[in-house]
């Protein structure tokens, strides 16, 4: 395996961290925007990208922020190249319910086999972006999970370290000492900057829990950034975060949407549950896919529907 291929694979592992952090920053940091209103509004305008619809086909009515309707946000990590639409290297669905004061965060494997809505074929879910951009990706995820996707946040895959640094670093509780890529991580409470957080999240082979241990460290970073971002009151730090967002993010959330979400949904960040949609690896016609069982898909779909306060169903795809 060449160095370039190794680098690409490593980057993919951290995209879902970046996505989660950016998505929740949009939920949590707008609360201080009154003090930097002009900058915040300008940033929101520069990253705005409309969809060709007013609401999801899976909703009877548009979301009412004042009524505290639960919402869903699809976070997409995109590797776009010149002359190439690119693919989503990471997909995370967030549902936020202000009445339950909670967030459900679901990571969807990029190789998951499903129907690509609008293309009429079954393929890896991350190929939907290459075929039809954000719109086709959203429609495909909606069909796969049978829930509405109200909003999306699309982020450049390179911005993870900048996000951690923009909140002034993070503090985590490390369960065992280890060294990785020239850095030492002692057991106990440790403080990490962006570069260190990336390496802390990356190690897997020396972890007694393997990939599950790595995923736990990734969740630590996500939650640490969320809590740090929610408590920031520095104009300088907000300026740093706006710069990161402006350079790396597109979303169909307007500034008014962000303001209303912050005002009415801020309590949701106090209770965040993370989930992985696991499957089994299988080769079909020489191509590797992640195959999710119908039972697991329906269980997750119904959990998300309950959190979104819409009727559950056991109907198949």
N, C-alpha and C positions, 0 to 999 in steps of 0.2 A: 504493500500500500504506500503510495507516494505521500510526500509531506503535504501537498495541496489537498489531497483527499482527506487526510487526517484532520487538517484544519477545518475543512467544511463540516466534517462529522462532529467535531467538538463544538463548533458554533451552533449547530442545530440543537444540541442539548440545552443550551442556555437561552434559546429564543423564548421559550414559554415563561421563563423568569422575567425577561424584559417586558413581554406582553402583559403579564399580570401586574407588574409594577406600574407601567404606563397607564393601563386601564384604571387602576385604583387611584393613581395620582389625579386623573381627571375627575374622579368622584370626590377626592378628599381635599385637594389643595385650592379649589376655587373659593373656599370660604374666606380666604384673605384677599380675594381679588378686588374688593372694594378699594383697598389702598393702592392697588396697581391696576386700576380698571382699564386705563387706556392700553397698557401693554398686554393685559390679558385678552381684551377684546380683539386687538390686532392679531395676536397669536392665534386665537380661535378662528378668525376669518381666514388666515393664511393656511390653516390645516383642514378647512372644511371641504368635504367632498360629498355631493348629493347622490342619493340612489334614485333609480327610476320608479319610485313608488312612495306613497305617503305613509303606509303602514304595512306590516306583515299580513300576508293572506291568511295566516293562522290566528289572526286577531279579529274580533267582530268590531271593536272600536279602538281608536288611537289611545295610546298611553296618556293618562292624566296624572301629571306630577303632583298637582295639588291634592288629588284624591289618594295619593300614596300608592298608586298601582305598582305592583312589582314589575321590574324591567329586566331585560336580558341584553348583554353586550358581548359580541363576538370579537375576540382579540386575535389578530392575524399577524404573524411574523413573516415578512415577505423578503425574499432574496431576488431583487429586480436587477437585471443587467441591461446595458444599452442594446437595443434591438431585440430584446427578449422580455416577454411579460413576467418571467420568473414564476416561482411557485411559493405557496405558503409552507414554510419550514416548520411552523408551529401554529396550532389552533387551540384556543382556550375560550370556553364559554363561561361567562359570569352571569349569574342571576342575583339580583339584589332585591330584598323584600324589607321595606322599612317598618312594616307592621310587626314582623318577626325579628327585626333588627339583626339581620343575618345576610351573609353572602354564601352562595355555593359556587365553587370554581372547578370546572371540569376540563382536563387536558385530553385532547383527542389526538391519537397517534397519526402522524402524517401519512403512513402507509395503509391506513384503514380502507378496506375495500367497500365501496358503496356506489349507488347510482349517482352519476353526475347530472344534476337537473339542468336541462337546457341543451345537453349534449347527446342524451339518449344512449349512454353507454355506462357500464360499470368500470370503475377505475379507482386508483388511489385518491383519497379525498383531497390531498394537496394539489392534485392536477387541475382541480376545478378553477383555480386562480389563473393558471396558464391558458385555459380554454376561454374563460369569460370574466376574469377579474374579480373584484370584490362582490359584485352582484351575483355571479354564478356560485361563488363560494358560500355566500349567505343562503341562497336557495337550496344548495346541496346539504348544508348543515341543518337547515330547517327540516328538510325531508328526512334526513338520517335520524334526528332526535325527535321529530314530530312536535316541535315547539316553535313559537315565534322567536325570531332574532330581531329585536327592536333597533339596535344600534351596532355599529362596528367601530373598531379602532385598528388601523393598519400601521404597523411600525417597522422601521428599518432594523434589520437584524444586528447592526453594528453598535447599537446605542446602550447596551447593558451597563458597561463600566461607567459611562457618563451619568446614567440615572442614579447609580449608587453614590457617585461622587457629588451629584447635585443636591443630595439630602445630607451631605456631610459625613458619609460613611454609615456603617451599621454596627450594632453590637449583637453577638450571638453567643449561645452556650454550646461549646464544643464537647461532645461526649467522650472523645479519646484523642490523644496526641498523634499527629502524623505530619510528614513532610511531603510537599508536592510542588514540582516545577520551581525549585529553588526557594520555596517559602516554608517556614515552620509554623504549625498551628498547634499550640499547646492545649491540653485539656483545660476546660473551665470557660470563664467569660472572656471573650476576645473581641477586639474592635478591628473592623476591616474596612479598607478603602475599596474603590471599585475594582482595581486589579487583583487585590487579595480576595475579595468576595468571589470573583470569577473563578479563581483557582480553588478556593474552599469548596465551591459548589461542584467543581469538575471531577475531583478525585473519586474513584470507584473501586479500583482493583485491590487496594489495601484495606478496604472497608469490610469488616466481618459480615455485614448485611448486604454486601454487593450493591447492586443498582438501587435497592430499596433504601439503603443508607444515603446514597447520593441524592435521591429524591427528597429525603427528609431534610438534608442540608439546603437543598434548593428552596423548600418551603420555609425554612428558617429565614433565608434571605428575603423572600417575598414579604413575609409578615413583618420583618424588621424594617424594611423600606416603607411599608404601608404605615406602620405606627410612627416612624420618624417623619414621613411626609405630612401626616395628619397633624402633627404638633408643631410644625415649623411656623415661626412668626417673623422671620427675617426677610426684609425686602431683597437683600442680596441673594439669598437662597431661592426665593421665588423667581428672581430674574434668571438664575442658573437653570431652574427647572423649565421655565418658559422657553429658554434657548434650546434645551434638549428636545422638548416637544416640537418646537417649530421646525427643527432640522430633520426630525425623524418620524413624524406622525401624520396620518390623515384620518379623518373621522366624519361621520354624518351628524355628530352632535354639534349643535350651534352653541354659541356662548351663552345664550339664554337658557338652553337645555342644561348646560353644565352648571349654571348658577342655580337653577331650580333643583337639580339633582343634589348639589351640595347642601342646599337649604333643607331639603326634605328627606334625603337618603343618607346623610352623614353617619347616622347611628348604625348603619349596616356593617361598617368596617370593624366593629367591636367583636363580631362573631363570624369568622371565615372558615368554612369547611372546604377542603380540597379533595378532589376525586380524580382517579385515572380510569379511563375507559379501556380496560385491558382486553386482549384477545389472544389468539394463538397464531404464530407465524406459519405461513404455508406458501409453497411455490406453485403458481398456476401459469402454465405455458412458459416456464423459466423465469417468471417475475415474482418477487417476494412481496407478499401482502400480509397485513394484520387483519385477521378474520375475527370479528366480534360476534359472539353468539346472539341469537334473537332474544334469548332469555335475559342476557345481560343488558342488551340495548333497551329492551322494554322496561326493565327495572330502573335504569338510569333515567329514561324518558319520563316515567311516571313520577320519579322523585323530583325532577325539575318542574314538571307540570304542577305538582303540589306546592312547590316553592313559589311558582308564578301565579298560583291561585286560579288555575284553569283546570277544566275537567280532565281526569285521567282516562286512559284507554288502553286496552290490551291488543289493539288492532296491529296487524303486521304491516311491514313496509309495502 
